[in-house]
């Protein structure tokens, strides 16, 4: 992984973190899910980055995650 940029559901972008090489893909979350955690692997650099998703549930007028 050479660089990372976060984009919110409202289109806001974070600064680009990292270098200028490599390719990228933009992933979107499945409908009704949100990020509740993340994990990764590294040696000299970050080799992998993943996200833990939770399904948003609406209960008693509020919301939570399962």
C-alpha positions as CSV (number, residue, x, y, z in Angstrom):
1,X,0.0,0.0,0.0
2,X,1.5,3.3,-1.1
3,X,-1.1,5.9,-0.2
4,X,-4.5,6.3,1.3
5,X,-7.3,8.8,1.0
6,X,-10.6,8.7,2.9
7,X,-13.9,9.8,1.3
8,X,-17.0,10.3,3.3
9,X,-20.6,9.5,2.3
10,X,-21.0,13.2,1.8
11,X,-18.1,13.5,-0.6
12,X,-15.6,15.1,1.8
13,X,-12.0,14.0,1.1
14,X,-9.1,13.6,3.5
15,X,-5.6,14.6,2.5
16,X,-3.7,12.0,0.6
17,X,-1.5,10.1,3.1
18,X,1.6,8.4,1.7
19,X,3.4,8.4,-1.6
20,X,2.5,8.9,-5.2
21,X,3.0,5.3,-6.7
22,X,0.7,2.4,-7.0
23,X,-2.9,2.0,-8.2
24,X,-6.1,2.3,-6.2
25,X,-9.7,1.3,-6.1
26,X,-12.6,3.0,-4.4
27,X,-14.8,0.7,-2.3
28,X,-18.3,1.6,-1.0
29,X,-20.0,0.0,2.0
30,X,-23.0,-2.3,1.5
31,X,-26.3,-0.6,2.2
32,X,-27.0,-0.5,5.9
33,X,-23.4,-1.1,7.1
34,X,-20.8,1.2,8.7
35,X,-17.2,0.9,9.7
36,X,-16.8,-0.2,13.4
37,X,-13.1,-1.1,13.3
38,X,-10.0,-1.7,11.2
39,X,-7.0,-4.0,11.1
40,X,-3.8,-4.2,9.2
41,X,-0.5,-5.9,8.6
42,X,2.9,-4.3,8.3
43,X,6.6,-5.0,8.1
44,X,8.7,-2.0,7.0
45,X,5.5,-0.5,5.6
46,X,1.8,-1.2,5.8
47,X,1.1,-4.2,3.6
48,X,-2.6,-4.6,4.2
49,X,-5.5,-2.6,5.6
50,X,-9.0,-3.9,6.2
51,X,-12.2,-2.7,7.8
52,X,-14.6,-4.4,10.2
53,X,-18.2,-3.7,9.2
54,X,-21.3,-3.7,11.4
55,X,-24.9,-3.7,10.3
56,X,-26.8,-0.6,11.4
57,X,-30.0,-1.6,13.2
58,X,-32.8,0.7,14.3
59,X,-34.3,0.0,17.6
60,X,-36.5,1.9,19.9
61,X,-36.1,5.2,18.0
62,X,-32.3,5.1,18.0
63,X,-29.7,3.1,16.2
64,X,-26.9,0.7,17.1
65,X,-24.6,-1.9,15.5
66,X,-24.7,-5.6,15.5
